[in-house]
Amino acid sequence: VQLVESGGGLVQPGGSLRLSCAASGFTSAMYAMRWFRQAPGKGRELVAVIIGDDGSTNYADSVKGRFTISRDDAKNTVYLQMNSLKPEDTAVYYCNVLIQFGRYNYWGRGTQVTVSS
């Protein structure tokens, strides 16, 4: 299984970015795709989740109403649309997949998001 993130970069406060996570190597519908982030000197924080079989989503309180997780099954890609970005959103963002109720757990290498004027 391989997860490749893209779309990070430098953006001004109030701006938007869309992160992508291209997944390959698994076909199971029993999965949960997750976005985490880790700011300098802090632990890894779960940001958003999308469940494979029903498409349900969940978000951290800190991003609710600003971030949206979605997927394109034809492209095997999960997205994280980030709007109204704040300096505190600055972090490395990681894509993660849990397959078969956590039996398998894979991570991408991360993409840097910097929110600064």
Backbone as CSV, one residue per row, in Angstrom:
resi,resn,N_x,N_y,N_z,CA_x,CA_y,CA_z,C_x,C_y,C_z
1,VAL,0.852,-1.188,0.000,0.000,0.000,0.000,0.889,1.240,0.000
2,GLN,0.510,2.174,-0.845,1.281,3.419,-0.934,0.335,4.614,-0.879
3,LEU,0.711,5.605,-0.085,-0.044,6.846,0.017,0.900,7.989,-0.317
4,VAL,0.483,8.834,-1.247,1.334,9.952,-1.665,0.542,11.245,-1.533
5,GLU,1.010,12.114,-0.641,0.343,13.403,-0.435,0.927,14.447,-1.373
6,SER,0.096,15.421,-1.705,0.544,16.571,-2.481,-0.376,17.745,-2.178
7,GLY,0.052,18.938,-2.619,-0.802,20.112,-2.494,-0.432,21.070,-1.383
8,GLY,0.566,20.732,-0.589,0.975,21.646,0.462,1.679,22.869,-0.099
9,GLY,1.952,23.836,0.773,2.657,25.028,0.344,2.493,26.153,1.333
10,LEU,2.849,27.337,0.882,2.757,28.553,1.695,1.513,29.332,1.268
11,VAL,0.712,29.727,2.245,-0.506,30.477,1.953,-0.695,31.532,3.034
12,GLN,-1.324,32.635,2.656,-1.579,33.707,3.618,-2.779,33.356,4.498
13,PRO,-2.838,33.911,5.689,-4.015,33.701,6.539,-5.295,34.073,5.797
14,GLY,-6.311,33.236,5.961,-7.558,33.435,5.250,-7.616,32.740,3.907
15,GLY,-6.490,32.228,3.456,-6.431,31.572,2.152,-6.876,30.129,2.200
16,SER,-6.741,29.458,1.048,-7.188,28.069,0.906,-6.110,27.219,0.252
17,LEU,-6.152,25.942,0.587,-5.317,24.936,-0.078,-6.130,23.656,-0.176
18,ARG,-5.818,22.854,-1.174,-6.416,21.518,-1.258,-5.303,20.487,-1.276
19,LEU,-5.300,19.628,-0.282,-4.352,18.529,-0.234,-4.952,17.297,-0.907
20,SER,-4.084,16.519,-1.534,-4.499,15.267,-2.155,-3.700,14.114,-1.568
21,CYS,-4.342,12.958,-1.497,-3.677,11.739,-1.057,-4.035,10.643,-2.053
22,ALA,-3.083,10.284,-2.892,-3.300,9.235,-3.885,-2.936,7.895,-3.265
23,ALA,-3.903,6.981,-3.264,-3.715,5.678,-2.628,-3.606,4.588,-3.676
24,SER,-2.770,3.613,-3.392,-2.650,2.464,-4.283,-2.304,1.238,-3.459
25,GLY,-2.628,0.080,-4.019,-2.220,-1.168,-3.384,-3.254,-1.851,-2.531
26,PHE,-4.487,-1.311,-2.452,-5.535,-2.025,-1.730,-6.876,-1.785,-2.401
27,THR,-7.762,-2.775,-2.254,-9.072,-2.695,-2.898,-10.212,-2.862,-1.905
28,SER,-9.908,-3.116,-0.659,-10.951,-3.325,0.334,-11.809,-2.085,0.511
29,ALA,-13.120,-2.297,0.678,-14.028,-1.187,0.965,-14.078,-0.901,2.459
30,MET,-13.469,-1.798,3.255,-13.477,-1.614,4.712,-12.240,-0.819,5.111
31,TYR,-12.323,0.480,4.945,-11.185,1.303,5.293,-11.652,2.635,5.873
32,ALA,-10.738,3.295,6.516,-10.941,4.663,6.959,-9.710,5.452,6.526
33,MET,-9.958,6.492,5.737,-8.869,7.380,5.335,-8.854,8.565,6.277
34,ARG,-7.676,8.906,6.759,-7.570,9.952,7.752,-6.486,10.948,7.388
35,TRP,-6.700,12.185,7.736,-5.680,13.220,7.658,-5.276,13.592,9.087
36,PHE,-3.978,13.564,9.319,-3.392,14.031,10.569,-2.512,15.234,10.268
37,ARG,-2.167,15.942,11.314,-1.165,16.994,11.174,-0.286,17.029,12.417
38,GLN,0.936,17.521,12.194,1.873,17.652,13.302,2.617,18.967,13.175
39,ALA,2.386,19.837,14.134,3.071,21.124,14.176,4.393,20.951,14.920
40,PRO,5.336,21.851,14.689,6.641,21.758,15.360,6.482,21.711,16.879
41,GLY,7.108,20.724,17.500,7.074,20.609,18.949,5.787,20.065,19.524
42,LYS,4.876,19.611,18.659,3.582,19.101,19.136,3.370,17.680,18.653
43,GLY,2.389,17.020,19.262,2.047,15.671,18.863,1.214,15.647,17.602
44,ARG,1.030,14.458,17.065,0.238,14.307,15.846,-1.250,14.394,16.199
45,GLU,-1.969,15.208,15.435,-3.385,15.485,15.691,-4.250,14.958,14.554
46,LEU,-5.299,14.230,14.899,-6.255,13.778,13.888,-7.114,14.955,13.449
47,VAL,-7.164,15.182,12.140,-7.868,16.336,11.592,-9.217,15.936,11.001
48,ALA,-9.228,14.892,10.180,-10.458,14.515,9.488,-10.405,13.041,9.106
49,VAL,-11.594,12.441,9.016,-11.733,11.025,8.671,-12.850,10.867,7.646
50,ILE,-12.662,9.938,6.710,-13.743,9.534,5.822,-13.770,8.009,5.793
51,ILE,-14.964,7.450,5.965,-15.117,6.001,6.053,-15.429,5.431,4.674
52,GLY,-14.764,4.328,4.341,-14.844,3.788,2.996,-16.213,3.295,2.583
53,ASP,-16.906,2.533,3.452,-18.120,1.869,2.989,-19.321,2.799,2.887
54,ASP,-19.380,3.857,3.688,-20.554,4.732,3.608,-20.226,6.203,3.368
55,GLY,-18.945,6.553,3.315,-18.565,7.929,3.020,-18.793,8.907,4.149
56,SER,-19.109,8.403,5.327,-19.321,9.322,6.446,-18.011,9.996,6.834
57,THR,-18.125,11.202,7.409,-16.948,11.996,7.729,-17.005,12.490,9.171
58,ASN,-15.850,12.853,9.672,-15.763,13.435,11.006,-14.555,14.352,11.040
59,TYR,-14.630,15.389,11.907,-13.599,16.413,11.930,-13.209,16.768,13.362
60,ALA,-11.971,17.216,13.497,-11.558,17.806,14.761,-12.295,19.126,14.950
61,ASP,-12.585,19.466,16.201,-13.293,20.718,16.475,-12.537,21.929,15.930
62,SER,-11.222,21.843,15.915,-10.403,22.981,15.502,-10.536,23.303,14.014
63,VAL,-11.041,22.358,13.224,-11.148,22.601,11.777,-12.579,22.524,11.259
64,LYS,-13.515,22.188,12.134,-14.901,22.020,11.711,-15.420,23.308,11.089
65,GLY,-16.083,23.176,9.951,-16.610,24.338,9.253,-15.605,25.001,8.315
66,ARG,-14.335,24.619,8.412,-13.314,25.206,7.532,-12.693,24.164,6.594
67,PHE,-12.568,22.948,7.064,-11.951,21.881,6.271,-13.026,20.893,5.820
68,THR,-12.811,20.320,4.631,-13.712,19.299,4.111,-12.901,18.143,3.541
69,ILE,-13.202,16.940,3.997,-12.566,15.746,3.451,-13.520,15.118,2.440
70,SER,-12.963,14.674,1.322,-13.786,14.048,0.284,-12.938,13.020,-0.450
71,ARG,-13.568,12.289,-1.363,-12.821,11.267,-2.089,-13.316,11.181,-3.520
72,ASP,-12.443,10.694,-4.376,-12.769,10.393,-5.759,-12.386,8.930,-5.958
73,ASP,-13.381,8.053,-5.934,-13.093,6.626,-6.007,-12.455,6.235,-7.341
74,ALA,-12.829,6.927,-8.406,-12.272,6.606,-9.714,-10.767,6.874,-9.758
75,LYS,-10.332,7.843,-8.963,-8.909,8.195,-8.937,-8.192,7.630,-7.720
76,ASN,-8.917,6.923,-6.855,-8.329,6.400,-5.612,-7.619,7.507,-4.831
77,THR,-8.291,8.619,-4.746,-7.692,9.800,-4.130,-8.635,10.398,-3.092
78,VAL,-8.063,10.803,-1.983,-8.794,11.516,-0.941,-8.254,12.935,-0.883
79,TYR,-9.149,13.879,-0.655,-8.782,15.289,-0.634,-9.069,15.903,0.730
80,LEU,-8.337,16.948,1.030,-8.637,17.769,2.195,-8.662,19.221,1.720
81,GLN,-9.867,19.757,1.574,-10.031,21.156,1.201,-9.955,21.992,2.476
82,MET,-9.024,22.915,2.505,-8.798,23.735,3.691,-9.059,25.195,3.350
83,ASN,-10.055,25.767,3.983,-10.421,27.162,3.763,-10.211,27.968,5.040
84,SER,-10.196,29.274,4.887,-10.043,30.176,6.034,-8.861,29.753,6.909
85,LEU,-7.746,29.521,6.272,-6.583,29.004,6.984,-6.036,30.020,7.984
86,LYS,-5.543,29.484,9.091,-4.994,30.298,10.181,-3.528,29.914,10.402
87,PRO,-2.748,30.800,10.988,-1.349,30.437,11.274,-1.221,29.162,12.104
88,GLU,-2.174,28.909,12.975,-2.114,27.702,13.798,-2.403,26.428,13.010
89,ASP,-2.796,26.545,11.760,-2.942,25.367,10.899,-1.602,24.929,10.311
90,THR,-0.568,25.711,10.530,0.755,25.359,10.027,1.228,24.047,10.635
91,ALA,1.579,23.100,9.766,1.974,21.771,10.217,2.368,20.934,9.008
92,VAL,2.944,19.775,9.287,3.070,18.750,8.258,1.786,17.919,8.300
93,TYR,1.168,17.765,7.146,-0.094,17.020,7.059,0.185,15.637,6.477
94,TYR,-0.330,14.634,7.177,-0.101,13.248,6.794,-1.411,12.560,6.434
95,CYS,-1.355,11.741,5.417,-2.461,10.870,5.038,-2.232,9.503,5.677
96,ASN,-3.324,8.900,6.142,-3.239,7.603,6.807,-4.440,6.763,6.392
97,VAL,-4.234,5.457,6.275,-5.362,4.568,6.002,-5.362,3.397,6.976
98,LEU,-6.513,3.152,7.544,-6.744,1.946,8.336,-7.588,1.013,7.485
99,ILE,-7.132,-0.217,7.345,-7.836,-1.189,6.513,-8.292,-2.345,7.382
100,GLN,-9.505,-2.805,7.127,-10.082,-3.932,7.865,-10.045,-3.676,9.367
101,PHE,-10.658,-2.562,9.762,-10.834,-2.206,11.171,-9.509,-2.110,11.912
102,GLY,-8.502,-1.573,11.208,-7.222,-1.318,11.843,-6.239,-2.458,11.800
103,ARG,-6.604,-3.520,11.121,-5.668,-4.631,11.003,-4.402,-4.190,10.267
104,TYR,-4.610,-3.295,9.275,-3.487,-2.750,8.526,-3.521,-1.232,8.654
105,ASN,-2.352,-0.635,8.775,-2.254,0.806,9.052,-1.067,1.349,8.260
106,TYR,-1.334,2.309,7.365,-0.283,2.835,6.507,-0.287,4.359,6.541
107,TRP,0.922,4.914,6.354,1.102,6.367,6.383,1.777,6.859,5.118
108,GLY,1.423,8.081,4.727,2.173,8.780,3.709,3.350,9.508,4.351
109,ARG,4.128,10.185,3.529,5.337,10.855,4.031,5.053,12.268,4.511
110,GLY,3.896,12.799,4.171,3.521,14.121,4.653,3.789,15.226,3.648
111,THR,3.054,16.317,3.822,3.241,17.512,3.005,3.134,18.731,3.922
112,GLN,4.040,19.682,3.721,4.116,20.846,4.598,3.086,21.887,4.196
113,VAL,2.363,22.388,5.185,1.452,23.514,4.998,1.917,24.625,5.936
114,THR,2.179,25.787,5.357,2.611,26.950,6.146,1.650,28.100,5.893
115,VAL,1.069,28.605,6.962,0.131,29.717,6.857,0.799,30.933,7.505
116,SER,1.162,31.880,6.676,1.917,33.035,7.173,1.777,34.194,6.214
117,SER,1.799,35.403,6.764,1.776,36.597,5.929,3.204,37.073,5.650
